[in-house]
Amino acid sequence: MSSFKKLLQDVRACTICEERLPLGPRPAIQIHPKARILVAGQAPGRKVHESGIPFDDPSGNRLRDWMGVSKEVFYDPGQVALLPMGFCYPGTGRSGDLPPRPECEPAWRRQLLDHLTNLELTIVLGKYAQAFHFGRSSVSLTELVKSWANYWPEMVPLPHPSPRNNIWLRKNPWFEEELLPPLRKRISDILVG
């Protein structure tokens, strides 16, 4: 068994934070060393926990639209890796899902990222993933997303595609007008190339 397959098997059997997860562990990731695009997200929601399929929810529908890809392309691990900050559903708090569990990153995430040697684009969704991939700073999510061209073409920060962000999207029409067309072109170029 290859080291990658063994690592993936260990991740799928993980119980590190079992007592802290309201529905128990069910890592929801998609990864293959051949992937050329990485979607770095937050943590799976309840619906994803139930299906076991990353982004199998309204957020995933919106994200695929933003990316301009079909479900078939999106769920091809040889093309798109889906690696959140927390691999399991963390539970619900007062204003939505709780933050990703911190155990995944040191236990598994860094090791998995080391296997992604063919990446051409990393799409970073939401503040927790952005803090990891862009470093912690006093910059707001909006300011970071507005500065997307500074990280182009290897990385792009996006708001989380959750329906909870509809107000943000209405307040920031530049996002769909200025950022999404080049993002879709970049993704198309990578997948065709």
N, C-alpha and C positions, 0 to 999 in steps of 0.2 A: 504494500500500500504506500502510495506517495505521501510525502510529508503534508502536502496540501489536503489530500483526501482525509488523512488522519486528523488534521486540524479541524476540518469541516465536520467530521464525525464527532469530535470532542465538543465543538460549539453547539451542535444540535442536541447533545446530551447534557448540556450545562444545567446545573442546579445551584450555582453560586449564591444567588439571591432569592431562592425559592420562597423563603419565609416572608419576604418583603413584597411579593407579587400577589395581588388579589386573586388572580385567576391561575396562578402557577406559571412555570416557565414554558414558553413555546417560541424559541428564537425564530424570527421572521426575517431572513436575509436571502439574498441571491448573489452568488459570486462565482467567478471562474477566472483563472489566471489570464485567459485570452481577452477578457473584457477591455474595451477601449473607452467606455464612458462609465464614470462612477457617479451615482446619485447618493450623496451623503445626507441622510435625513436625521430626524429626531428620535422617534421610537414608534413602534406600531400602535395603532389604536385598537379599540375593542373588536371592531369588525375584522381587522386583519388578524388579531389573535384567534378569532373563531375560524377563519378560513386557512390561516397559516401562510397566506400569499401576501407578500409585501405590496402595499399600495392598492389593495383590492377594496377600494372605497372611493367616495367622491374626490378625495384629495388626489388619488391616483388618476382618476379620469381627467382632472384639471392638469395635472403634471404631464400626462401624455399629450394633451392638447398643446400645452406650452412648448413641449419638445418637438411636436410635429411627428410623432411616431405611433405606430399601431401597437396593439396589445402584443402581437406576435413578436415584434422587434423588441419591445420593452421587456418582455419576459424571456428573452434569449440571453442566458447568463454569459454566453460567449461574446456578447456585444455590450450588454448593460449590467453592471454590478449595482446592487441595491444594498447599501450598508449603513444602517442608522447608527446613531451614537449609542442607543440602548436597543438591544435585540428583542426584548420582550415588552408586552404591554405593562406600563408602570402603574396603572390605576387612574382614577379620576379625582381631581381636587375641586376647589370652589369654582374655578373659572375654566375648566377644561381638563384635559389629561395632565397628569403629573409630569415633572421633568423626567428625561431618560434616566434609568438607573446608571450610576457611575461605574459599576463593576465591569461592564462589558469592555470598555475602552482599554484598561490596562490588561485585562485577562485575555482578550481575544482580538479586539479591533486592530490594534497595531500589527499583530502577526498577520492578520488577513490582508491588511493594506500592503504589507511587504510582498505579497504574491501578485499584486496588480502591477506588473512591470510594463504593460502595454497601454496604459492609460494615456489618452489624448485630451480628455476633458473631464473635469470634476464639477458637478453641479451641487452646490451647497445650499441646503434648504433650512431656513430658520435659525434662530439665535444660538441654540446649543451646538449645532454642527458648525455654525460660522465661528463661534468662539474657539473651537478646536482647530479648524482649518485656516482661519485668518488671524488667530491670536486674540486674546481678550483686550478690549480697548473701550474707550468711552464713546465710540462711534455707535449711533443708533442703527437698527436694522435698515431703516430707510436710507440713511447716509451711506451705509455699506453697499446696498443694492444700487444706489445712484452712481457709485464709483466703480461699477462693474468693469468698465473698460480698462481700469488699472490692472486687472488680473487676467484679462483676455489675452490669448485664447485658451489658456490651460485651465482656468478656473472661472466660475461665475457664481456669485451669491444671488439667491432668489429668496423671496418671502416664502413661507410655507404655503403650499397650494390648498390648504384647508378652506372650506366654505366660511370658517370663522374670520377669514381675512378679506371678505368681500368689501368691507368698508375701506380697508387699506387700498385695495385695487381701485375703487372708485375715486379715492383721494389722489391716486398716483397714476393717472392715465398714461404718462410717459413710459411706464413699465411695459405695457403691451405694445405701444407704438415704437419705442426705441430699442428695447432690449430683446423682445421675443423674435423679431425677424432675423437678426444676425445669429441668435441662438439656434433657431431652426435650421438655418443655412449651415452653420458649423456642424451640427449633429448630422445633417444629411451628408455633408462632405466626408465626415469620419466614417459613417456607416457604408458609404459607397466605395470609399478608398481602400 
